[in-house]
Amino acid sequence: MVSKSLQKNNSNTSDLDKEFEVAFNKISKLKKAVAPDVMLKFYAYYKQANFGNKFSSNSGLDVRSAFKFNAWVQVNGMSAEDAKKEYIELANNILIQNKLKS
């Protein structure tokens, strides 16, 4: 038998996953440009949420790849749950800012 706290935690994770997916889809469809530093944060939170500390760098030597890898390394140790929460919060802030500018 699964404890109620474990069931609650699983349902919270599921809700968090859904909210994360919705935030990802909204940001992906955003028509207005987002500042490069903010995009790097989105990238880092996304990678940390999905891959954790299993860093893999493209063997490409371009500056863009280096910035992306560096952004991801900066969230080293962050849990997947926290990375999803940070992504969602950042997405909501960007979406609100875009509505205010419209």
N, C-alpha and C positions, 0 to 999 in steps of 0.2 A: 504494500500500500504506500502511495506517495503522500508525503506530508503536505499539509495545507500551505505551509510557507514555500515549499518547493513548487507546488502548483502555481501559487501566486507569482513566484519569481519567473517561472516559465511563461506565464501569461504576460507578465511585464516585458520580458525579453521579446516575446512575439509582437506586442504592441510597439515596442521600441523599434523592432525591425521594420514594421510596417511604416512607422513614422519616418524612419531613415530613408526608406525606399521612396516615399512620397516627396520628401525634401530633395533627394537626389534627382528625381524626375523633374521637379519644378525648376531646379537650378539648371539642369541640362537643357531645358526648353526656353530658358531666359533669353530674350532677344537683345537686351542691352548688355554692353560689355561690362565685365567686372574687372576691377583693378588686379594686376598681376599678383600682388602680394596676397590678396584675398583668394585668388584661384589656387595659389600654392597651399594655403591653409585647407581649402576644400580637398585638394589632392592628398595632403598629408593625413587628414582625418579619415578620408575614404580608404586609403591604403592601410592605415592602422586598424580601422574597424574590420576590414576584410582579411588582412594578412598578418596583423600584429607585428611583432619584432622580427619577422622572417624577411629581412631586407634582401632585395634583389635589385641590383642596378643594371641598367642597360649598359652594355659595353661601349655604347656611343660616347664620344668625347665632346659632345656639344654642350654648350653652356646651359641650355634649357633643361637637359637631363640632369645636370649637376645641381641646379636649383631645386628641381623636383625631389631628387634624392635627399638633399640637405633638409628640405622641409619635412620630409617623412622621418628622418633621423631625429629631428627636434622633438617629435612626439614619442620617442622611444620610451617604452615602459607604460604608456597609457593603455588602459584596458580597452577592449573593443567596445564595451558599453559606453565608457566615457567618450571615446572617439565619436561614436554615433550621436551622443548627446551634444557634443561640441559642434558637429557638422549640422545638426538640426537647428541649433541656436543661431549659428552663423547664417545658415540659409534663411531662416525667418527674418533676421535683421536685414539681410540684403533684399529680400522680397518686400519688406516694409519700406525700405529706402527707395526702391524703384517705384513703388506705388505713390510715394510722396512727391517724387520728381515728375510723375506723369501729369 
